[in-house]
C-alpha cells in the first residue's frame, strides 16, 4: 500500500481501487496499522458505493447500525428535511469526537462524498494525541485527574441558542457522560478529550480550560483540512482525533455517507 503525506498528519493511499477493498486480504490490516500511525487515510475519487463501503467497513471491524436508514450500515449526512437526523447535523460544524455521549465511542469512521456544495463543506481534523503530547510536564500533572461532564444540551445549544421548551425537554432526556480530560489508551498513548459535547470541568462549572486546550490543538498548522471531490473516501481514527465540517450553504444538497466502526475501548 503506497501512501503520500497530507500534512501535519494523515496520508493519501495511492494504489487502491474500489475492487481491492473487497479482494485484498492484506488490505484491512494494513489500513488499521496506517490509521494508528497516521490518523487519517484518504482514498481520492475511489467511488465506492454503499455496499462496498459497508463491506470494507466490516473487514475493519464491527459496524454501528443506524436503523432509520435504508442501509442501516450507512448514515446519510445531509440537511434534506426527509433525513431523520437532519436537525442534529448542525452541530457537526464544531470540533467533536463521534460517540462521545456513548458508553464507548466509535473506533473509526469511513466517510464518502456523494453530492457537494458549490463552496465550502470541507472537513477538518486535529490530533488529540498531539494535543496531549505538546502539554508541558506541569500541565500533564495538573490535568491528570480532571474530569469533564459531556451533555447533549452542550452540543445542541451551539446550533439552537434559543431552544424551545420541547427541545429542552428532549435534550434533558438524554444521558450525560463523565469522562477524564486525559484518555489513557490501551496502546499506552494518551490524548485529550474535548469538543462540543464537553460542558464543563467538574468542580469548576467552567469550560474555560476546555476552550483553551481546543484552541491550542486546532491552530492552522495542526489542522488537516480535506477539500472533497465526489467519490473521495476518508477513514479517520475517532479515538485520537477531533473533526468538524466547514460552513457551507445548507440550502444546497450536500450529501455524505458515513459508516462507523463500533468502539471497543471506553474513555478511561
Secondary structure, DSSP 8 states (H G I E B T S, - for coil): --EEE-SSS-EEE-S--HHHHHH-TTHHHHHHHHHHHHSEEEETT----HHHHHHHHHHHS-B---TTSSSTT-EEE---TTSTTGGGGGGGGS-B-TTTTSSS--SEEEEEEEE--SSB--EEEEEHHHHHHTS-HHHHHHHTT-EEEE-HHHHHHHH-SS--HHHHHHHHTS--EEEESEEE-TTS-EEE--STTEEEETTTTB-HHHHHHHHHHTSGGGEEEE---TT-EEEEETTTEEEEE--B-TTS--EEEEEEE-------
